[in-house]
Amino acid sequence: MEHENLLVVGAGFSRNAGLPLASAFTSALLNTTRLNLTGPSNALVRFVEDFVNATFAEGQSALAEDWPELEDVFTLVDLSANTGHHLGNYSASELRLVRRAMLVRMILMLSQHYTRAQRSPNADWRQLERFFREFDESQTAVLSMNWDTVIEAGLARTQGLDRIDYGCDATGVDFQTNGQLRTRRPNSRTRVMLTKPHGSVNWLYCDACRDVFWMPPSSVSKAAQILFREQDWRAVANRTRLRQSNPVRGPACPHCGNHALGTRFATFSYRKALDFPMHAASWRTAERHMRDATHWIFFGYSMPSADFEFKYLLKRVQLALRDKPRITVITGGTAAAATETVRRFDKFFGNVPGERFYFADGLTDEVLDHLRDIGVMNP
């Protein structure tokens, strides 16, 4: 089914739901305020802090503002771990553990921020709820550059839309009372077309049969418990000297029955791992949606340098289309940041009078009216 619109969302979109921007990820990862002192997050934070201090701070304790960019951390970890080399005193296997620890902590952090925002909704949250209540899934496909499940949770809560087509042949699953997974039966007949080229926190990947499974947003914390196993927690405890409660889950793959479930993310890295089956399928689906849509809407996405593969795809498709898409950019933050984002889009796509629409103050009533006018939301 062709869609008139393609909505591309970035971290600025999820900020309305209380999630941090990419620039604030490091401080959010390290912030253990209001967390259970005997829970898993404290041990993960200590483990990752020890790695960064040893690798980047000459053994000194580095504050969040003194950390290198996450792109640098992940890229160096990936370059060493994926080639079997040490990075300082960390072996390739320990570096893969560092990467898993950072991913699990990110999953938990995103879930924690979302839960807090939902309990104490502010004006941004209420505007986002209006967007979800009126979103027209029949006219708009969504391409999310984020890992979070803000879109899935919002549409399920406001419209009961819980049938998601991720464009990568992912199968929906639920946890049973015995801890195993079974194929889920969504309540809605209508499908939401949601492509995630960089992966998602609610996806599981089987290393044996290579099938992909997705869980409802409410089960995201359970996915984190699958990714980190007993031997991982023992290794963390050996490094940190912390002994904390660490729930672990080990369900079998619903298709092949092997205990080989994990995940695959395209991390904050300049060498994103995009060669896994679900990523390749997601990118093909994303390209199809780009070709079908007559209007591309970028919401909270600033086209960062690390996303050069995606920017190449955008430009390649734009140049191949006989009828060029109209472009809307919804951004926010400081006036200087918003101006820079608009300039970046102008330079990349060209400023065509009457074909470009820019909004620099976030999700306002004016933005909602524009989205209704172009069919992203029902009037």
Helices and strands as residue ranges (DSSP letters): E 5-9, H 11-14, G 15-17, G 22-24, H 25-30, H 40-56, G 64-66, H 70-81, H 92-119, H 123-134, E 140-144, H 150-159, E 163-165, E 171-175, E 181-183, E 191-195, E 203-206, E 212-214, G 217-219, H 220-227, H 230-240, E 261-262, H 277-292, E 295-299, G 305-307, H 308-320, E 326-330, H 335-349, E 356-359, H 365-373
